[in-house]
Amino acid sequence: MTDLLTPPPTPAEVHAARLVAGLSQPAMAELIGLASYRTVQAWESGQNPVTPGSWVLFLLATGQHPGYKLKSRAQPVQSTASSR
């Protein structure tokens, strides 16, 4: 089984993975919960490294993780907290 964390991507790998997913920089940022697409720009230009959690989340959300795939739930998860 592959580790959930993957080696850090190069700027070119970030760019290529985004294109494979068919996403713009703003769409990628929104998908993984970033405040601004400028973070994606910084990753793709090599100004800042991608955080491991953000990279794994992106790979999982786009079906590109080498060892894991997300599965749909058959039933929604029910909250165990009681409403008051």
TALIN-V707150 format. One record per residue. N is the residue number from 1. PSI is psi as a letter, one per 40 degrees, with the letter a starting at -180 (999 if undefined). NEAR is the number of other ideal C-beta (glycine too) atoms within 8 Angstrom. Layout:
BEGIN
N_PSI_NEAR ; N_PSI_NEAR
END
This chain:
BEGIN
1_i_3 ; 2_i_6 ; 3_i_6 ; 4_d_8 ; 5_i_5 ; 6_i_12 ; 7_i_3 ; 8_h_8 ; 9_i_10 ; 10_i_7 ; 11_d_10 ; 12_d_6 ; 13_d_8 ; 14_d_14 ; 15_d_9 ; 16_d_8 ; 17_d_13 ; 18_d_12 ; 19_d_8 ; 20_d_8 ; 21_e_10 ; 22_f_4 ; 23_i_10 ; 24_i_6 ; 25_d_11 ; 26_d_8 ; 27_d_8 ; 28_d_15 ; 29_d_13 ; 30_d_8 ; 31_d_10 ; 32_e_10 ; 33_f_5 ; 34_i_11 ; 35_d_4 ; 36_i_6 ; 37_e_11 ; 38_d_6 ; 39_d_11 ; 40_d_14 ; 41_d_10 ; 42_d_9 ; 43_d_13 ; 44_d_11 ; 45_e_7 ; 46_e_6 ; 47_d_6 ; 48_i_6 ; 49_i_5 ; 50_h_10 ; 51_i_6 ; 52_d_9 ; 53_d_6 ; 54_d_10 ; 55_d_13 ; 56_d_12 ; 57_d_10 ; 58_d_14 ; 59_d_12 ; 60_d_11 ; 61_d_9 ; 62_e_11 ; 63_f_7 ; 64_e_9 ; 65_h_11 ; 66_e_6 ; 67_e_7 ; 68_i_7 ; 69_i_6 ; 70_i_7 ; 71_i_4 ; 72_i_4 ; 73_i_6 ; 74_d_3 ; 75_i_4 ; 76_i_4 ; 77_h_5 ; 78_h_4 ; 79_h_4 ; 80_e_3 ; 81_h_4 ; 82_i_3 ; 83_i_3 ; 84_999_2
END
